[in-house]
Amino acid sequence: MRTIGYVDGTTQALLFALLGAVLGAGVVLAWRVSEHQMHQTTPVEDPSVPAGIATVLSVLRSSALVVDETDQVLKASAPAYAFGLVRENQVAVGELAELVRQVRRDGQIRETELVMTRGRGVPPLHVTARVAPLSSRLVLALVEDRTRERRVEAIRRDFVANVSHELKTPVGALNLLAEAVQEAADDPEAVTRFAGRMQTESARLSRLVQQIIELSRLQGDDPLEAPQPVDVDAVLESAIDQSIIDAQAKRIELVHDGDRSLTILGNRDEVALALGNLVANAVTYSPDQSRVVVAARANDLMVDLIVTDQGIGIPAGEIDRIFERFYRVDPARHRSTGGTGLGLSIVKHVAASHGGEVRVWSVEGQGSTFTLSLPRKVGDPPQAPTTGPVTQGPADVRRQQTQEATP
């Protein structure tokens, strides 16, 4: 009994000793942990983009930025970099950066329009910016490019202003002539003279309105949805027929030359309209007893519709502007000929909608050559060029025609 009691006492002593060691180690460990926590700097949580925002920014077509409280750009879409909105993780546009700071201060959504300059010779960007808070620290900025819309609006305003100005001339003339007819009611000769002028102004007004309608329909330059085969010979004959009376009045020879049996892809009415304007201009601005050649020439993928005259020509400094709407090289001559300043603009838009182009060669006092290039129908067999001036270059055409017209 004494032995068992002795063992039990020893065991208890060992247990107490082990327990004390464990408790001591725990106290020491707790003290170490506490000391480490006291000396450790509390980490600052980095601002992060909310879940899903990065995914949304990656698919946005507009420019988007997420900016933190230090004006650092945390995330930006690809268009934002392309437009130069972000540079070295900073908002590169001062007006946009200030708008972000204002939204961060009061939490109010703001929207404004900005004009961003892009260097010398590069047109500025017109954008709308919408800035809204994402959280207490983050701000989202969405920027949309409105440059094309603003340009279209400016063109529309100029177009309306020009149309209004152009319509005043024939309308005012008709009003004055009507008054003159009333005052000259007892003079049959004067009435006949004024009535003839009224017919001229009425025709000019009708032509202007018709061309305005045509230009309004074409000015979008949208590609044709369903181009159809167009017989080039028929279009050239139609354009010549439209101007044949005016040409005969001035004893101008209208010649159909060049390659035959060609086919292009497009809209027949629009092609006829464009070529008709080129032929009409050639007849109008050519001297009496001269020659106008209307020809077609086949290339690998295109067909060139060429109108060559021996007219007054175009000054070198004006060639780049002649396709602008209502632009006139010589306004006084246009008034005498009844020109509207819209014909060449219509030609340019027809070329654009057909995926082609229009070119001009001209020397003042010698004449001009306008070339309307349109897509050729695939599989159209090449035709051997006919003999004549159309198979030569513009300079050769002009030289040969000048020689023929010289007595």
C-alpha positions, 0 to 999 in steps of 0.5 A: 500500500505504501508503494502504490501511494509512493508511485501515485505521489511521484506521478502527480509531481511529474504531472504538475511539473509538465503542466507548469512547463506547458503553462510557462511555454504558453505564456512565453509564446503569448508574450512573443506574439504580442510583442511581434504584433506591437512592432509590426506595421498594420498593412494598408489595403490596396484599393481594388477594382470591384468585381466585374468592372474589369470584365465590363471595361474590356468589352466596352467600345467607349473609353472608360477609366477607373480612378482612385483617390490619389488620381491614379488610373487603376483600370482603363479600356483599350480605346482610352489609351488609343485616344490618349486619355491615359498617360503613365497611369494618370488622366492625361486630359486636364479638364477630365481630371478636374471633373473626376476630382469634383465628382469625388468631392460631392458624389454627384454625377457630371456630364460635359463636352470636351475638345481634345487637341491632338497636335499640329495638322490633326483635327481635334476630337470632340468627346462627351464625358460622363463621370460617376462615383463607384465607391467612396474612393473610386470614380468611373469616367466614360468618354464617347467620341462624337467627332463624326457627329459634330462634323456631320452637324456642321456640314448639315448647317453649312448645307442648309445655309448654302441652300437658303442663299442659293435659293434666294437668287432665282426666287428673288429674280422671279419676283422682280421679273413678275413685277416688271411684267406687271409694269410693262403690261402695255408693252408686248415686247417687254412682256415677251422679254421678261417672260423669257427671263422668267423661264430661264430663272424658273429652269435654274430654280428647278435644276437647283432643287432637283440637285439638292434632292439628289445630293441629300440622297447620296451624301451618306456615301453608304456602299450600295446594298445590291449593285447590279450590272450596268451597260456602260455603252448605254450610260454613255449614250444617255449622258450624250443625249442629255446634252446634245441640244446644248452642244448643237447650240454651241456647235460642239461636237460630242464624241462617243469613243473608247472601249465597247461592250463593258459592264460595271457593277452599280446603280444605273441611275446614279452612274447616269446622273454622275456622268451626265453632270460631267458631260453637261459641265464639259459642254457648258464651259467649252467654247463654241465649235470645240469638241467633247469626248466621252469614252470608256476604258477598261482596266483590270478591276475598274472601268474609267469613264472619261470626259475630255473637253477643250474648255476654260480649264481649272486653275491649279489652286482650285482643283482640290476644292471643285468637288465641294458643294456650292463651290464655284471657281468663277461665281460670275461665270456660273451665274451666266451659265446657270450653274448650281455648284452641286454637279461635281459634288454629286459625282464625288458621292456617286464614286464613293458609294460605288467604291470608286473614285473621281480624278481630274486633270486640267490646265487653265485655258486648255481644258479638262479631263474628268475620270470616273473610275467604277468597279468592273463586273467580274468576268467581263471579257477585256475589250481591245481599245478602239483607235482614237484619242481615248486610248492615249493619256490625258496630255496626248488627248488634249494635244491631239484635240487641240490640233484638230480644233485649230484651223 
